Amino acid sequence: MNLLVYLIVAAVIGYIATEIMHDRSNLVINIVVAVVGAFLAGYFLSPIFKVGTINDAITIPTMLVTLLGSVILLAIVRFFRRRR
């Protein structure tokens, strides 16, 4: 059950991140963006804000840090796509 809740929350966070960055993608990509964004946020943003990610617990602060990590991930991907 926890995995199902995690995937639903990841899908919602990924969807919000793709909407913020005006990038269209499907459900699977949204989940991948949120999960990878959570890992990225865990390494770089969690020590700064002293808040975990959705990998630790699903709370409002952890979802915001994961969302920020997902938006940063999408910005990095967009930067490299434009360079080509």
N, C-alpha and C positions, 0 to 999 in steps of 0.2 A: 504494500500500500504506500509506503514511503517513496518508493521509486516512481509511482504514478503521480503523486503530489509534486515531487521534484520535477518531473517532466512537464507537468501542466504549468507550474510556476516558471520554469525555464522558457516554455513556449510563449507565455505572456510577456516576460521580460524581453525576449528576443523580438517579439512583435513590436513592443514599444520602442526598442532601440532602432529597429529598421524604419519605423515611422518617424522618429526623430531625425534620422539621417536621410530621409526621403529615398529609401532603398526598398524595392519590392522583392520579396522572396516568399518561399513556401514554408510550411510548418516545420519541416525537418531542418531547413536552414536556420529558422528562428531558434530552434532548440540548440543546434550546434553553436550558433552565435552566442547564446546565453551561457552555455556550459564553458566554452572556451573563454568568454569574457569573464566568467567567474574565476577561472584559474588565473587569468591575467590580472584581475583585480586582487586576487589572493596574494600574488607575489609583489605587486607594486602599490596598490591602494590601501590594502588592509593595514600595513604598518603605519601609513600616514594618518588614516582616520581612526585607527584602533577599533575597527569593526570588522567582523568576519564577512564571509560571502554566503550565498545560499548553499554552498557545500557544507557549511558548519551548521546553520540553522536557518529556518525561513521566518524572518522577521522583517519589518519595514526597513530598518537601517541596512540589513544585509542585502535586501532586494535593491535598494538604491545604490549600494556599492557595486553590486553585480551589473546593474543597468549602466552605471558609469563605465565599468570595464568593457561592457558590450559595445557601447557607443565609441569608445576609444579603439576597440578592435575593428569596428566598421570603418572608422576614419583611416586607420592604417591600411586596410584592404583597399579602400577607395584611392588612397594616395598611390599605391603600387599599381592599381589598375590604370590610372591616368598616365603614369610614367611610360606605359607600354604604348 
